[in-house]
Every structure is written in C-alpha cells, then in structure tokens.
C-alpha cells in the first residue's frame, strides 16, 4: 500500500473562512465522516469571523501568535497553544501585529484532552484489561512556562513565512 501524503502550506492554500473573514488562507488536509484537518495561515491583522460549527474542534497554533475567542472569553495565544472550540459555541481567531499559522482538527465526537497537555495521570485501557468503559476525565491545561525576557515569534516586524 503506498504512503498517503497530503500537501499543505505555502503554494497549496486558498482564501478560506466563513463570510467576513479577511487575511486568511487555508487548505483542507483531509476530511471524512469522522472529522477534518485543515491548515490556516493568518496574515498580520487577519480575522476569522465569529461563527459556530456543528463539530467540536481543536485550534492548534503552530507558528506565530494572535488571539482567540470562545463564547464571551478572549485569550492571546502563541505557538504551542491548543484551544478547544466546542460544537455550537461562537468562536473566532485573529491577529494583530504578527502572522499566525494553525492546524484546525474538527472531530465528530466531543472535544477530548490531547495527550501531553493535561496534568494528571492515566491508566491505559485495552482489551483484556478487565476495566470497564472509561468515564469522562477531569483536568486542566498544564501551565506554559513564561520568560518575559525571551523573544517571542512575531516580535520581528519583517519576519514571517517565506513566499
């Protein structure tokens, strides 16, 4: 069976987002009945218009930084942040002085925790373990270390993605 390779990034994007969106290009990497994965590239001063989707999603910032809104909350995000966008809840994303790239993972089921970003411990359940069905877990995002002296991506006004 051949390896399935999907292309995304520079040269594969097109203008994307709901009506009213500005400064964003994207590409759907894959989409099927269980969900979809897309890449979004935000220019400086870009805006993904507030909207809601029928599916739960994760907004994974992989480069740069900007802002996200979920319901009535607003939060600055940067590379390495993963934000849950629950189904049927108004959400948005935008940038100010720096560009941002993100991967959006929409899933058919409820938003679940990503391994490695939730504090706590887990037991691996599998066939023959004797354990019953797993119940909904509780936890919180692991605090992100912050060094105010460290340079942040996007602080350089001429930096950005190569054309």
Secondary structure, DSSP 8 states (H G I E B T S, - for coil): --------STTT-EE-SSTT-EEEEEEEEEEETTEEEEEEEEEEEEEEEEE--SSEEEEEEEEEEEEEEETTEEEEEETT-EEEE-TTS-EEEE-SSS-EEEEEEEESS-----TTSB-S------TTS-----------B------TTS--TT-STT-----
